[in-house]
Amino acid sequence: LGYRAPFMRPLSLGLKEIQASVEDLVELLPQIHPHEPCRQRIGEVVAATPAGKERVVQVAQASWDCLPARFTPASFDVAFTPDGLDTNPGLAGAVRDPRVLDPSVLGACAQSHWHRTCSYWVSFHAMAYRADALQLGQRYFQDVQAIIA
């Protein structure tokens, strides 16, 4: 969803900045993702796929696949899928508050009423911790700030 930047005008500098930040975050994920199997799998995808939208899509899929819950679009009441990047631009608005159909797989966020928001903040903090430990904190912060602003 970040790469789509639904609130930016097409071809604007803001859109380009967000997309560049998403692509840079994708480059960081093999180092800072909190789950080792995900770091490994995402690293394989990053190494095998040229930079750009397709890499973002493949890393997003790898991120779902590598987690213990092995998420798919069917895991949610509504999911932002690759078709939302181009052919279904209205999808971004429809997925503002997706719900995981089996919240027991969410760990710390299982009791939250805001599955995506809780998961984002838990992930942001876990990745920030790793980024700081690897001296990548400033780069990570700049990417996340641009993506969520």
Secondary structure, 3 states (H helix, E strand, C coil): CCCCCCCCCCCCHHHHHHHHHHHHHHHHHHHHCCCHHHHHHHHHHHHHCCCCHHHHHHHHHHHHHHCCCCCCHHHECCCCCHHHHCCCCCHHHHCCCCCECCHHHHHHHCCCCCHHHHHHHHHHHHHHHHHHHCCCHHHHHHHHHHHHC
